[in-house]
Amino acid sequence: MKKLLAVTACPTGVAHTYMAAESLLKTAREKGIDIKVETRGAVGVENELSDTEIAEAHAIIIAADTDVLEGRFAGKPVVKVPVAQAIKNPAGLIEEALDKPAAAPQSSNSGLAGQVEKAKAERGAARKGAYKHLMTGVSAMLPLVVAGGLLIALSFVFGIEAFKEEGTLAAALMNIGKGAAFQMMVPILAGFIAFSIAEKPGMAPGLVGGMLASQIGAGFLGGIIAGFLAGYVAKWMKQHIKMPRNLEGLKPILIIPLLATAVTGLMMIYVIGEPIKYVMDGLTNWLQALGTTNAILLGLILGGMMAFDMGGPLNKTAYTFSVGLLASNVYGPMAAVMAAGMTPPLALWLATLIAKNKFTTEERDAGKAASVLGLAFITEGAIPFAAGDPFRVIPSIIAGSAVTGAMSMMFDITLRAPHGGAFVLAIPNAVNHVAWYALSIVVGTLVSALLLAVLKKPLQPKS
């Protein structure tokens, strides 16, 4: 019997990763197919695939938006898709993988042992895709953002300016969150973008480039550019610098880190840094001086992006944009994005209550789970519903999230924590206008739920 392997990974490692794995496992069980799924989520790598299992597998399914070390699958048939595709169409992916022709036998080192050695030797194969490189950096950065942001929010429990008094717990929490975690945010983003492109040789120049972006004031935008610059410089050097065989070991630990760090650093200081700082300062000043009309329009756009693909590229773009602004003390977009991201799962839960005749028993049960996911700011709770009826569900939730985002910006709501959902509202001073914030979420939820109740077709009675 053909054996399949799969890897699932999303940028945050929270919902998509495990929903995709469960979807593949469930479908494979129904079809009687042997499959093992490696998840690369927020808690780390689970069910890691061994070299022997890779060599024995007929094909590999990669459902990921971040780096999954796919060089280890060199020579094997691979089906590669975004992580959301494994949730929406697991059966199609499994069938496609089964239909892949078996890998050609090796002319030397044939057999299982030879395939294992080949997988080890080619584990460092180059990976492609700018979006995946960016999401690898974002994925590594997010734990720092969330931990640092929540610690900053907790410092406000003692008063909005209590951290200014030296020696207090509030000051310590602020120092940990903003003075340490947030200071590492941009370097880690840049370092892991470069790592995704060039592997270990890209890490040092990426980290240094990101730190310089922070010091210059180029912010998260400068960090992204530094990461890509460092990664591609290091990758070019890996491919083009030739050394005697007995000195090859110096390339990844001395030659490339030294030269790539120097090139990246000099480019950031003399060429890239100042123009990007100018752009970031302009963006920050524009956001801080937004009039009501422009603020509403920005909230409308960010809110719609959060619901459009529920954890996909547009969703992550809006979230990353808002998170990056936290370091510049711009807190309005973060509030709009989190509120808009909570709305879709909450709306679907409410719709299953007010229009029961339009949802199956299974969907009504899923609605209960979606309510909890929505409160926790996990937009992916809406995916099962959107996958089943995209042309009615997606426009409905976009409308509600857009309304929520627009209202949040209209009321000039600010949020100092980058995650936590409704539970952040319990932290004093984390949100400046709690009542208006809650109202924005409720109104957007009602808009989407009512649209769903109208647009969804009643279930057909069973014959």
Stockholm file with secondary structure:
# STOCKHOLM 1.0

chainA/1-463         MKKLLAVTACPTGVAHTYMAAESLLKTAREKGIDIKVETRGAVGVENELSDTEIAEAHAIIIAADTDVLEGRFAGKPVVKVPVAQAIKNPAGLIEEALDKPAAAPQSSNSGLAGQVEKAKAERGAARKGAYKHLMTGVSAMLPLVVAGGLLIALSFVFGIEAFKEEGTLAAALMNIGKGAAFQMMVPILAGFIAFSIAEKPGMAPGLVGGMLASQIGAGFLGGIIAGFLAGYVAKWMKQHIKMPRNLEGLKPILIIPLLATAVTGLMMIYVIGEPIKYVMDGLTNWLQALGTTNAILLGLILGGMMAFDMGGPLNKTAYTFSVGLLASNVYGPMAAVMAAGMTPPLALWLATLIAKNKFTTEERDAGKAASVLGLAFITEGAIPFAAGDPFRVIPSIIAGSAVTGAMSMMFDITLRAPHGGAFVLAIPNAVNHVAWYALSIVVGTLVSALLLAVLKKPLQPKS
#=GR chainA/1-463 SS CCEEEEEEECSSSSSHHHHHHHHHHHHHHHHTCEEEEEEEETTEEESCCCHHHHHHCSEEEEEESSCCCGGGGTTSCEEEECHHHHHHCHHHHHHHHHHSCCCCCCSSSCSHHHHHHHHHHTTTCCCCCHHHHHHHHHHHHHHHHHHHHHHHHHHGGGCTTGGGSTTSHHHHHHIIIIIIIHHHHHHHHHHHHHHHHHSHHHHHHHHHHHHHHHHHTCHHHHHHHHHHHHHHHHHHHHHHCCCCGGGTTHIIIIIHHHHHHHHHHHHIIIIIHHHHHHHHHHHHHHHHTCCHHHHHHHHHHHHHHHHHSSSSHHHHHHHHHHHHHHTTTCCHHHHHHHHHHHHHHHHHHHHHHHCGGGSCHHHHHHHHHHHHHHHTTCGGGGHHHHHHSHHHHHHHHHHHHHHHHHHHHHTTCCBCCSSCGGGGGGSTTSBSCHHHHHHHHHHHHHHHHHHHHHHSCCCCCCC
#=GC SS_cons         CCEEEEEEECSSSSSHHHHHHHHHHHHHHHHTCEEEEEEEETTEEESCCCHHHHHHCSEEEEEESSCCCGGGGTTSCEEEECHHHHHHCHHHHHHHHHHSCCCCCCSSSCSHHHHHHHHHHTTTCCCCCHHHHHHHHHHHHHHHHHHHHHHHHHHGGGCTTGGGSTTSHHHHHHIIIIIIIHHHHHHHHHHHHHHHHHSHHHHHHHHHHHHHHHHHTCHHHHHHHHHHHHHHHHHHHHHHCCCCGGGTTHIIIIIHHHHHHHHHHHHIIIIIHHHHHHHHHHHHHHHHTCCHHHHHHHHHHHHHHHHHSSSSHHHHHHHHHHHHHHTTTCCHHHHHHHHHHHHHHHHHHHHHHHCGGGSCHHHHHHHHHHHHHHHTTCGGGGHHHHHHSHHHHHHHHHHHHHHHHHHHHHTTCCBCCSSCGGGGGGSTTSBSCHHHHHHHHHHHHHHHHHHHHHHSCCCCCCC
//
